[in-house]
């Protein structure tokens, strides 16, 4: 199986909302940056609770989070777990964004993978999620669901970037035409989102459903 075949299986056999191919809630906004940090080591339901707290206090923008004290921030994001650590990571990133870019719009335009990975607490998955879903960059996100599927397919990679390279090797022209995506970025959004939605249905812990096994063996 190649990456394009995997894309079509998960995209066409999941609960992925094809009317929203960019998938991540509030794509292209500052909220995505915060959500990418809050979702580290927790469920998305918990992230939504923390984001709701920030929204209620009108804090989901770069300038206001830059000004807020870390204790208040930690208390507001408490539902996401590891809230003291995440509050520190958010404050460090916010300060760097403000100092180096001066605005979220400038950050979206100019931030790159090297810069993000140099920030404390930003790993490969968080970095690529921010670039893909907040900055509209052509970056594929590799998460644990993805690695489980690849492991089932007997693919083993020495690093995150090796897995990302395999996933990114797609028949771009065919996918753009067949599914009427508006950009390569949208393909990567849809690919990662479809993997997550496929995995929510077909994984019970680390066990893959019989239906999913059949789908993955059809290619």
Secondary structure, 3 states (H helix, E strand, C coil): CCHHHHHHHHHHCCCCCCCCCCCCCCCCCHHHHHHHHHCCCCCHHHHHHHHHHHHHCCCCCHHHHHHCCHHHHHHHCHHHCCHHHHHHHHHHHHHHHHHHHCCHHHHHHHCCHHHHHCCCCCCHHHHHHHHHHHCCCCCCCCCHHHHHHHHHCCCCCCCHHHHHHHHHCCCHHHHHHHHCCCCHHHHHHHHHHHHHHHHHHHEECCEECHHHHHHHHCC
